[in-house]
Amino acid sequence: MARIFLFGIFLIQNLAAQQIQGRLTFQQADFIKELIFGIDLTATDYIDNHLNEYEAPPMPPSDAKEARFVGETIGLGLYRDFRLNAENSKIKIHKIKLQVNPNDSLFVWSDIPQNVVAYLKDPINGKFINIELKNNVKAVLQNFAFFSELILEVDYRGVMLPVELISFKVEIQNTFAILKWST
C-alpha cells in the first residue's frame, strides 16, 4: 500500500506541473539583467500578476543600460514573460528591448529547458544575429548598433505538455490499485 501511495504522490506532482521556464542573462561591464520566459497553463498575452509578472518602470535615461520584454499588451515592459501553452501555437515570440552600449560586447547566458529550442535573432528575421540558445550557453553579441530590439523565438514542440490535474482517485480492487484522474 505504501508503494501505491508514493507512486500516487509522484504522479500527482508530475501531472500538476503547470510551467516550463527558461532564462536569459545579459551582461555588459557592470550591467547584469536576467529575463525569465516560458509557458504556463494560466498565462495570457497580458501582464499576469499571479505569475509574478509586473510592469517595469519607464525606460531609464539613454546613458543607462536596460533589457526587458516589450510588446503591445504588456505596458512599459516585463522582466518575466509567460505565455499560454496552447496546442495550436507551440512557437512563442518575445521581443526584447535593449539599451546598452552598442560598441561594447554584450554577453548573453541562456538557461533553456531540455527539449526546448530557442533562437535570439535580430528583427530582420535573423539576417545579422541568429544564435541558437541552449542550456548553459554563453553567446557574445558584437557590432549590433543597428538593433535596439532582439527577438527571442522559443519552440516548445519538443517538450511534454504540462497538464492541470482536476481530480485524482485510487480504488483498490482485490490486489490491484486502479488509478483514475482527469486533466
Residue frames as a rotation matrix with the C-alpha (Angstrom) as fourth column:
MET 1
0.566 0.824 0.000 0.00
0.824 -0.566 0.000 0.00
0.000 0.000 -1.000 0.00
ALA 2
0.361 -0.508 -0.782 2.89
0.201 -0.776 0.597 2.39
-0.911 -0.373 -0.178 0.75
ARG 3
-0.683 -0.633 0.365 4.23
0.462 0.013 0.887 1.87
-0.566 0.774 0.284 -2.77
ILE 4
-0.071 0.752 0.655 0.87
0.965 -0.115 0.236 2.81
0.252 0.649 -0.718 -4.26
PHE 5
0.752 0.366 -0.549 0.73
0.559 -0.794 0.237 5.93
-0.349 -0.485 -0.802 -2.12
LEU 6
-0.058 -0.867 -0.495 4.26
0.139 -0.498 0.856 7.03
-0.989 -0.019 0.149 -3.09
PHE 7
-0.696 -0.133 0.706 3.56
0.690 0.146 0.709 6.36
-0.197 0.980 -0.010 -6.75
GLY 8
0.327 0.916 0.231 0.36
0.933 -0.352 0.079 8.38
0.154 0.189 -0.970 -6.45
ILE 9
0.577 -0.205 -0.791 2.25
0.284 -0.858 0.429 11.33
-0.766 -0.472 -0.436 -4.92
PHE 10
-0.553 -0.833 0.023 4.84
0.244 -0.136 0.960 11.16
-0.797 0.536 0.278 -7.72
LEU 11
-0.459 0.458 0.761 2.10
0.884 0.154 0.441 11.01
0.085 0.876 -0.475 -10.35
ILE 12
0.635 0.728 -0.257 0.21
0.758 -0.651 0.029 13.94
-0.147 -0.213 -0.966 -8.83
GLN 13
0.217 -0.625 -0.750 3.35
0.131 -0.743 0.657 16.08
-0.967 -0.241 -0.079 -8.71
ASN 14
-0.770 -0.565 0.296 4.19
0.333 0.039 0.942 15.32
-0.544 0.824 0.158 -12.34
LEU 15
-0.257 0.751 0.608 0.66
0.942 0.055 0.330 15.81
0.215 0.657 -0.722 -13.64
ALA 16
0.637 0.570 -0.519 0.16
0.708 -0.700 0.099 19.05
-0.307 -0.430 -0.849 -11.70
ALA 17
-0.447 -0.845 -0.295 3.21
0.579 -0.524 0.624 20.74
-0.681 0.108 0.724 -13.24
GLN 18
0.622 0.782 0.038 1.95
0.589 -0.436 -0.681 23.85
-0.516 0.446 -0.731 -15.00
GLN 19
0.863 -0.297 -0.408 5.04
-0.374 -0.919 -0.122 25.71
-0.339 0.258 -0.905 -16.05
ILE 20
0.432 -0.832 0.348 8.13
0.896 0.438 -0.066 25.43
-0.097 0.340 0.935 -18.21
GLN 21
0.970 -0.067 -0.235 10.59
-0.053 -0.996 0.067 28.27
-0.239 -0.052 -0.970 -17.84
GLY 22
0.281 -0.923 0.261 13.92
0.924 0.187 -0.334 29.44
0.259 0.335 0.906 -19.18
ARG 23
0.754 -0.062 -0.654 16.10
0.274 -0.875 0.399 32.46
-0.597 -0.480 -0.643 -18.61
LEU 24
0.399 -0.681 0.614 18.42
0.666 -0.245 -0.704 34.80
0.630 0.690 0.356 -20.43
THR 25
0.586 -0.316 -0.746 21.03
0.532 -0.545 0.648 36.84
-0.611 -0.777 -0.151 -18.61
PHE 26
0.676 -0.344 0.652 22.50
0.444 -0.515 -0.733 39.88
0.588 0.785 -0.195 -20.33
GLN 27
0.555 -0.559 -0.616 25.82
0.561 -0.295 0.774 41.35
-0.614 -0.775 0.150 -19.15
GLN 28
0.428 -0.532 0.731 27.81
0.557 -0.481 -0.677 44.32
0.712 0.697 0.091 -20.31
ALA 29
-0.456 -0.684 0.569 30.52
-0.201 -0.544 -0.815 45.65
0.867 -0.486 0.110 -17.96
ASP 30
-0.990 0.040 0.133 28.79
-0.128 0.113 -0.985 46.15
-0.055 -0.993 -0.107 -14.57
PHE 31
-0.204 0.972 -0.118 25.26
-0.974 -0.214 -0.076 45.76
-0.099 0.099 0.990 -16.03
ILE 32
-0.996 0.037 -0.084 23.53
0.027 0.994 0.107 42.41
0.087 0.104 -0.991 -15.47
LYS 33
-0.293 0.955 0.054 19.85
-0.922 -0.267 -0.282 41.78
-0.255 -0.132 0.958 -16.23
GLU 34
-0.949 0.062 0.309 18.01
0.081 0.996 0.049 38.47
-0.304 0.072 -0.950 -16.03
LEU 35
-0.311 0.881 -0.356 14.88
-0.950 -0.279 0.141 37.88
0.025 0.382 0.924 -18.11
ILE 36
-0.783 0.149 0.604 12.65
-0.071 0.943 -0.326 34.88
-0.618 -0.298 -0.727 -17.40
PHE 37
-0.309 0.673 -0.672 10.29
-0.949 -0.175 0.262 33.43
0.059 0.719 0.692 -20.00
GLY 38
-0.967 -0.054 0.249 8.20
-0.073 0.995 -0.068 30.34
-0.245 -0.084 -0.966 -20.50
ILE 39
-0.413 0.887 -0.207 4.79
-0.301 0.082 0.950 28.78
0.860 0.455 0.233 -20.87
ASP 40
-0.961 0.227 0.158 2.15
-0.111 0.207 -0.972 28.29
-0.253 -0.952 -0.173 -18.21
LEU 41
-0.583 0.801 0.136 -1.41
0.775 0.498 0.390 26.93
0.245 0.332 -0.911 -18.28
THR 42
0.280 0.734 -0.618 -2.67
0.875 -0.461 -0.151 30.08
-0.396 -0.499 -0.771 -16.55
ALA 43
-0.597 -0.629 -0.498 -0.74
0.371 -0.767 0.523 32.65
-0.711 0.128 0.691 -18.61
THR 44
0.691 0.710 0.135 -2.15
0.504 -0.339 -0.794 35.20
-0.518 0.617 -0.592 -21.02
ASP 45
0.043 -0.657 0.753 -0.61
0.911 -0.283 -0.300 37.58
0.410 0.699 0.586 -23.55
TYR 46
0.585 0.194 0.788 -1.04
-0.099 -0.947 0.306 40.36
0.805 -0.257 -0.534 -21.00
ILE 47
-0.470 -0.721 0.510 0.56
-0.612 -0.150 -0.777 41.06
0.636 -0.677 -0.370 -17.60
ASP 48
0.409 0.558 -0.722 -0.05
0.095 0.761 0.642 38.08
0.908 -0.331 0.258 -15.30
ASN 49
0.089 -0.362 0.928 0.46
-0.851 -0.511 -0.118 39.22
0.517 -0.779 -0.354 -11.71
HIS 50
0.812 0.275 0.515 -0.23
-0.531 0.714 0.456 35.70
-0.243 -0.644 0.726 -10.40
LEU 51
0.782 -0.618 0.081 2.95
0.594 0.699 -0.399 34.61
0.190 0.360 0.913 -12.27
ASN 52
0.315 -0.629 -0.711 4.98
0.540 -0.497 0.679 37.47
-0.780 -0.598 0.183 -10.75
GLU 53
-0.337 -0.311 0.889 4.85
0.897 -0.393 0.203 39.48
0.286 0.865 0.411 -13.96
TYR 54
0.383 0.404 -0.831 4.82
0.634 -0.769 -0.081 43.18
-0.671 -0.496 -0.551 -13.15
GLU 55
0.835 -0.029 0.550 5.11
0.443 -0.556 -0.703 46.18
0.326 0.830 -0.452 -15.43
ALA 56
-0.134 -0.967 -0.219 8.63
0.990 -0.122 -0.064 47.57
0.035 -0.225 0.974 -15.48
PRO 57
0.238 0.146 -0.960 9.22
0.361 -0.931 -0.052 51.26
-0.902 -0.334 -0.274 -14.72
PRO 58
0.969 0.074 -0.237 9.77
-0.172 -0.488 -0.856 53.68
-0.179 0.870 -0.460 -17.62
MET 59
0.570 -0.811 0.130 12.99
0.700 0.397 -0.593 53.20
0.430 0.429 0.795 -19.56
PRO 60
0.372 -0.520 -0.769 15.95
0.618 -0.480 0.623 54.86
-0.693 -0.707 0.143 -17.82
PRO 61
0.569 -0.250 -0.783 17.89
-0.523 -0.845 -0.110 57.73
-0.635 0.472 -0.612 -19.44
SER 62
0.932 -0.083 -0.353 19.67
-0.288 0.422 -0.860 56.75
0.220 0.903 0.370 -22.66
ASP 63
0.000 -1.000 -0.013 23.09
-0.752 0.008 -0.659 56.51
0.659 0.010 -0.752 -21.00
ALA 64
-0.213 0.010 0.977 21.80
-0.826 0.532 -0.185 53.84
-0.522 -0.846 -0.105 -18.56
LYS 65
-0.836 -0.153 -0.528 21.67
-0.439 0.763 0.474 50.16
0.330 0.628 -0.705 -19.55
GLU 66
-0.189 0.846 0.498 18.47
-0.723 0.223 -0.654 48.12
-0.665 -0.484 0.569 -19.62
ALA 67
-0.881 0.102 -0.462 16.93
-0.279 0.677 0.681 44.94
0.382 0.729 -0.568 -21.04
ARG 68
-0.528 0.777 0.343 13.26
-0.353 0.167 -0.921 43.93
-0.773 -0.607 0.186 -20.88
PHE 69
-0.619 0.486 0.618 10.50
0.764 0.556 0.328 42.16
-0.184 0.675 -0.715 -22.74
VAL 70
-0.686 0.448 -0.574 8.26
-0.383 -0.892 -0.239 44.58
-0.619 0.056 0.783 -24.66
GLY 71
-0.803 0.488 0.342 5.04
0.583 0.524 0.621 44.28
0.123 0.698 -0.705 -26.59
GLU 72
-0.586 0.627 0.513 1.72
-0.145 -0.704 0.695 45.95
0.797 0.333 0.504 -27.30
THR 73
0.420 0.890 -0.180 -0.14
-0.039 0.216 0.976 44.21
0.907 -0.402 0.126 -24.48
ILE 74
0.362 -0.343 -0.867 2.44
0.874 0.449 0.187 44.43
0.325 -0.825 0.462 -21.67
GLY 75
0.933 0.129 -0.335 2.67
0.276 -0.855 0.439 48.14
-0.230 -0.503 -0.833 -20.95
LEU 76
0.671 -0.730 -0.130 6.19
-0.738 -0.674 -0.028 49.50
-0.067 0.115 -0.991 -20.47
GLY 77
-0.017 -0.673 -0.739 7.68
-0.576 0.611 -0.543 46.02
0.818 0.416 -0.398 -20.45
LEU 78
0.921 0.303 0.244 8.33
-0.382 0.584 0.716 42.99
0.075 -0.753 0.654 -18.24
TYR 79
-0.189 -0.973 0.131 11.27
-0.982 0.185 -0.048 41.12
0.022 -0.138 -0.990 -16.74
ARG 80
-0.749 0.120 0.652 9.22
-0.002 0.983 -0.183 37.89
-0.663 -0.139 -0.736 -16.66
ASP 81
-0.252 0.668 -0.700 7.05
-0.949 -0.312 0.044 36.90
-0.189 0.675 0.713 -19.63
PHE 82
-0.758 0.109 0.643 4.99
0.044 0.992 -0.116 33.71
-0.650 -0.060 -0.757 -19.61
ARG 83
-0.541 0.575 -0.614 2.64
-0.828 -0.236 0.509 32.67
0.148 0.784 0.603 -22.40
LEU 84
0.364 0.787 0.498 -0.28
-0.762 0.559 -0.326 30.29
-0.535 -0.261 0.803 -22.62
ASN 85
-0.760 -0.574 0.307 0.64
-0.351 0.758 0.549 26.73
-0.548 0.310 -0.777 -23.56
ALA 86
0.310 0.920 -0.238 -1.82
-0.690 0.046 -0.722 26.35
-0.654 0.388 0.650 -26.44
GLU 87
0.226 -0.158 0.961 -1.85
0.329 0.941 0.078 23.21
-0.917 0.299 0.265 -28.58
ASN 88
0.744 0.193 0.640 -2.03
0.659 -0.047 -0.751 25.17
-0.115 0.980 -0.162 -31.81
SER 89
0.755 -0.491 0.436 0.81
-0.222 -0.816 -0.535 27.56
0.618 0.307 -0.724 -31.03
LYS 90
0.817 -0.482 -0.316 3.97
0.566 0.567 0.599 25.93
-0.109 -0.668 0.736 -29.71
ILE 91
-0.272 -0.901 0.337 6.35
0.898 -0.364 -0.249 28.61
0.347 0.235 0.908 -31.02
LYS 92
0.704 0.463 -0.538 6.36
0.664 -0.697 0.270 31.75
-0.250 -0.547 -0.799 -28.88
ILE 93
-0.010 -0.653 0.758 7.90
0.688 -0.554 -0.468 35.07
0.726 0.516 0.455 -29.90
HIS 94
0.583 0.075 -0.809 9.21
0.712 -0.526 0.465 37.52
-0.391 -0.847 -0.360 -27.28
LYS 95
0.513 -0.443 0.735 10.53
0.314 -0.700 -0.641 40.97
0.799 0.560 -0.220 -28.17
ILE 96
0.350 -0.501 -0.792 13.45
0.902 -0.050 0.430 42.20
-0.255 -0.864 0.434 -26.06
LYS 97
0.875 -0.093 0.475 14.24
0.062 -0.952 -0.300 45.91
0.480 0.292 -0.827 -25.81
LEU 98
0.262 -0.878 -0.401 17.95
0.965 0.237 0.113 46.58
-0.004 -0.416 0.909 -25.24
GLN 99
0.907 -0.165 0.388 19.51
-0.128 -0.985 -0.119 49.79
0.401 0.058 -0.914 -24.08
VAL 100
0.618 -0.786 -0.030 23.23
0.501 0.364 0.785 49.07
-0.606 -0.500 0.619 -23.93
ASN 101
0.157 -0.664 -0.731 26.43
-0.586 -0.659 0.472 50.42
-0.795 0.354 -0.492 -25.40
PRO 102
0.948 0.314 0.055 26.41
-0.144 0.576 -0.805 49.10
-0.284 0.755 0.591 -28.99
ASN 103
0.489 -0.837 -0.246 30.20
-0.655 -0.166 -0.737 49.50
0.576 0.521 -0.629 -29.24
ASP 104
-0.442 -0.590 0.675 30.90
-0.886 0.405 -0.226 47.06
-0.140 -0.698 -0.702 -26.39
SER 105
-0.718 0.160 -0.677 30.37
-0.113 0.934 0.340 43.31
0.687 0.320 -0.653 -26.43
LEU 106
0.002 0.784 0.621 27.13
-0.995 -0.060 0.079 42.11
0.099 -0.618 0.780 -24.87
PHE 107
-0.927 -0.329 -0.177 27.30
-0.296 0.936 -0.190 38.69
0.229 -0.124 -0.966 -23.21
VAL 108
0.123 0.991 0.050 24.19
-0.943 0.102 0.316 36.51
0.308 -0.086 0.947 -23.12
TRP 109
-0.937 -0.291 0.195 23.88
-0.344 0.873 -0.347 33.41
-0.069 -0.392 -0.917 -20.94
SER 110
-0.097 0.943 -0.319 20.99
-0.809 0.112 0.577 31.06
0.580 0.314 0.752 -21.55
ASP 111
-0.854 0.061 0.517 19.26
-0.300 0.753 -0.585 28.55
-0.425 -0.655 -0.625 -19.34
ILE 112
-0.263 0.726 -0.636 16.94
-0.919 0.012 0.394 26.71
0.294 0.688 0.664 -21.71
PRO 113
0.211 0.404 0.890 14.81
-0.695 0.702 -0.154 23.73
-0.687 -0.586 0.429 -20.62
GLN 114
-0.729 -0.475 0.493 15.56
-0.094 0.783 0.615 20.34
-0.678 0.402 -0.615 -22.09
ASN 115
-0.452 0.479 0.752 13.90
0.835 0.525 0.167 19.69
-0.315 0.704 -0.637 -25.49
VAL 116
0.711 0.565 -0.419 13.14
0.368 -0.807 -0.463 23.39
-0.599 0.175 -0.781 -25.97
VAL 117
-0.174 -0.723 0.669 14.74
0.985 -0.126 0.119 25.10
-0.002 0.679 0.734 -28.96
ALA 118
0.701 0.381 -0.603 15.34
0.446 -0.894 -0.046 28.86
-0.556 -0.237 -0.796 -28.74
TYR 119
-0.079 -0.682 0.727 16.92
0.959 -0.251 -0.132 31.45
0.273 0.687 0.674 -31.02
LEU 120
0.233 0.030 -0.972 17.97
0.402 -0.913 0.068 35.01
-0.886 -0.406 -0.224 -30.34
LYS 121
-0.094 -0.151 0.984 17.57
0.995 0.014 0.097 36.98
-0.028 0.988 0.149 -33.57
ASP 122
-0.923 -0.092 -0.373 17.65
0.061 -0.994 0.094 40.48
-0.380 0.064 0.923 -34.94
PRO 123
-0.108 0.983 -0.146 14.27
-0.131 -0.159 -0.979 41.91
-0.986 -0.086 0.146 -36.03
ILE 124
0.066 0.072 -0.995 15.12
-0.985 -0.155 -0.077 41.27
-0.160 0.985 0.061 -39.71
ASN 125
0.882 0.447 -0.148 14.36
-0.460 0.885 -0.069 37.57
0.100 0.129 0.987 -39.29
GLY 126
0.682 -0.646 0.343 17.84
0.082 0.534 0.842 36.76
-0.727 -0.546 0.417 -38.02
LYS 127
0.922 -0.329 0.202 19.72
0.204 -0.031 -0.979 38.05
0.328 0.944 0.038 -41.04
PHE 128
0.220 -0.879 0.423 22.56
-0.436 -0.476 -0.764 39.53
0.873 -0.016 -0.488 -38.92
ILE 129
-0.633 -0.320 0.705 22.06
-0.774 0.254 -0.579 37.97
0.006 -0.913 -0.408 -35.48
ASN 130
0.502 0.746 -0.437 20.80
-0.684 0.652 0.327 34.39
0.528 0.135 0.838 -35.28
ILE 131
-0.606 -0.763 0.226 22.06
-0.697 0.372 -0.614 32.47
0.384 -0.530 -0.756 -32.26
GLU 132
0.270 0.635 -0.724 20.75
-0.022 0.756 0.655 29.09
0.963 -0.161 0.218 -31.20
LEU 133
-0.155 -0.233 0.960 20.42
-0.920 -0.321 -0.226 29.15
0.360 -0.918 -0.164 -27.43
LYS 134
0.173 0.146 -0.974 20.99
0.142 0.975 0.171 26.00
0.975 -0.168 0.148 -25.42
ASN 135
0.962 0.200 -0.188 21.28
0.192 -0.001 0.981 25.28
0.196 -0.980 -0.039 -21.75
ASN 136
0.599 -0.738 -0.310 24.31
0.275 -0.175 0.946 26.93
-0.752 -0.652 0.098 -20.16
VAL 137
0.169 -0.514 0.841 25.46
0.975 -0.038 -0.219 28.55
0.145 0.857 0.495 -23.39
LYS 138
0.153 -0.211 -0.965 27.29
0.318 -0.915 0.251 31.86
-0.936 -0.345 -0.073 -23.40
ALA 139
0.336 -0.008 0.942 26.96
0.936 -0.111 -0.335 33.96
0.107 0.994 -0.029 -26.55
VAL 140
-0.381 -0.495 -0.781 28.67
0.475 -0.829 0.294 37.23
-0.793 -0.259 0.551 -27.38
LEU 141
0.625 0.578 0.525 26.92
0.771 -0.350 -0.532 39.90
-0.124 0.737 -0.664 -29.42
GLN 142
-0.363 -0.761 -0.537 29.15
0.467 -0.647 0.602 42.40
-0.806 -0.032 0.591 -31.17
ASN 143
-0.985 -0.108 -0.136 28.50
-0.045 -0.597 0.801 45.18
-0.168 0.795 0.582 -33.67
PHE 144
-0.395 0.913 0.103 24.77
0.914 0.378 0.149 45.32
0.097 0.153 -0.983 -33.07
ALA 145
-0.866 -0.054 -0.497 24.48
0.200 -0.948 -0.246 49.13
-0.458 -0.313 0.832 -33.18
PHE 146
-0.821 0.561 -0.105 21.57
-0.361 -0.368 0.857 48.95
0.442 0.742 0.504 -35.63
PHE 147
-0.111 0.799 -0.591 19.36
0.243 0.598 0.764 46.91
0.964 -0.059 -0.260 -33.31
SER 148
-0.652 -0.002 0.758 17.75
-0.679 -0.444 -0.585 48.18
0.338 -0.896 0.288 -30.12
GLU 149
0.346 0.759 0.552 15.41
-0.856 0.496 -0.145 45.18
-0.384 -0.422 0.821 -30.10
LEU 150
-0.834 -0.488 -0.259 16.03
-0.547 0.792 0.269 41.47
0.074 0.366 -0.928 -30.40
ILE 151
0.307 0.917 -0.253 13.60
-0.858 0.382 0.342 38.64
0.411 0.112 0.905 -30.99
LEU 152
-0.723 -0.375 0.580 13.56
-0.595 0.765 -0.247 35.56
-0.351 -0.524 -0.776 -28.77
GLU 153
0.122 0.719 -0.685 11.91
-0.868 0.412 0.277 32.72
0.481 0.560 0.674 -30.66
VAL 154
-0.636 -0.291 0.715 11.12
-0.688 0.633 -0.355 29.71
-0.349 -0.717 -0.603 -28.47
ASP 155
-0.107 0.531 -0.841 9.89
-0.687 0.571 0.448 26.38
0.718 0.626 0.304 -29.83
TYR 156
-0.357 0.075 0.931 8.18
-0.872 0.329 -0.361 24.22
-0.334 -0.941 -0.053 -27.20
ARG 157
0.439 0.627 -0.644 7.11
-0.831 0.556 -0.025 21.41
0.342 0.546 0.765 -29.56
GLY 158
-0.140 -0.598 -0.789 9.72
-0.225 0.796 -0.562 19.03
0.964 0.098 -0.246 -28.11
VAL 159
-0.883 -0.188 0.429 8.51
-0.443 0.034 -0.896 19.19
0.154 -0.982 -0.113 -24.51
MET 160
-0.580 0.722 -0.377 5.88
0.720 0.671 0.178 17.11
0.381 -0.169 -0.909 -22.84
LEU 161
-0.233 0.563 0.793 2.91
-0.087 -0.824 0.560 19.32
0.969 0.061 0.240 -22.28
PRO 162
-1.000 0.008 0.028 2.20
-0.028 0.024 -0.999 20.22
-0.009 -1.000 -0.024 -18.70
VAL 163
-0.300 0.951 -0.076 -1.34
0.281 0.164 0.946 19.41
0.912 0.263 -0.316 -17.67
GLU 164
-0.537 0.246 0.807 -3.61
-0.778 -0.514 -0.361 20.59
0.326 -0.822 0.467 -14.93
LEU 165
-0.841 0.225 -0.493 -4.81
0.334 0.931 -0.145 17.80
0.426 -0.286 -0.858 -12.66
ILE 166
-0.289 0.830 0.478 -8.52
-0.605 -0.545 0.581 18.25
0.742 -0.121 0.659 -11.94
SER 167
0.582 0.465 0.666 -9.18
-0.811 0.390 0.436 15.09
-0.057 -0.795 0.604 -9.95
PHE 168
-0.412 -0.727 -0.549 -7.31
-0.606 0.669 -0.431 12.00
0.681 0.155 -0.716 -8.80
LYS 169
0.451 0.614 0.648 -8.69
-0.889 0.373 0.265 8.85
-0.079 -0.696 0.714 -7.20
VAL 170
-0.705 -0.633 -0.321 -7.27
-0.621 0.769 -0.151 5.46
0.343 0.093 -0.935 -6.18
GLU 171
0.509 0.838 0.197 -9.53
-0.855 0.465 0.229 2.42
0.100 -0.285 0.953 -5.98
ILE 172
-0.667 -0.676 0.314 -8.35
-0.715 0.699 -0.015 -0.88
-0.209 -0.235 -0.949 -4.52
GLN 173
0.547 0.794 -0.267 -9.90
-0.835 0.541 -0.102 -3.97
0.063 0.279 0.958 -6.16
ASN 174
0.946 -0.230 -0.229 -8.63
0.255 0.963 0.084 -7.27
0.201 -0.138 0.970 -4.80
THR 175
0.343 -0.896 -0.282 -4.85
0.696 0.041 0.717 -6.91
-0.631 -0.442 0.638 -5.10
PHE 176
-0.270 -0.400 0.876 -4.85
0.914 -0.391 0.103 -4.19
0.302 0.829 0.471 -7.73
ALA 177
-0.219 0.183 -0.958 -4.79
0.398 -0.880 -0.259 -0.45
-0.891 -0.439 0.120 -7.38
ILE 178
0.040 0.317 0.948 -6.72
0.989 -0.146 0.007 1.40
0.140 0.937 -0.320 -10.04
LEU 179
-0.576 -0.317 -0.753 -5.66
0.434 -0.900 0.046 4.99
-0.693 -0.300 0.656 -10.56
LYS 180
0.170 0.677 0.716 -8.18
0.976 -0.214 -0.030 7.38
0.132 0.704 -0.697 -12.08
TRP 181
-0.400 -0.277 -0.874 -7.57
0.444 -0.893 0.080 11.00
-0.802 -0.356 0.480 -12.90
SER 182
0.556 0.494 0.668 -8.86
0.830 -0.293 -0.474 13.73
-0.038 0.818 -0.573 -15.13
THR 183
-0.497 -0.782 -0.376 -6.93
0.668 -0.621 0.410 16.59
-0.554 -0.047 0.831 -16.63
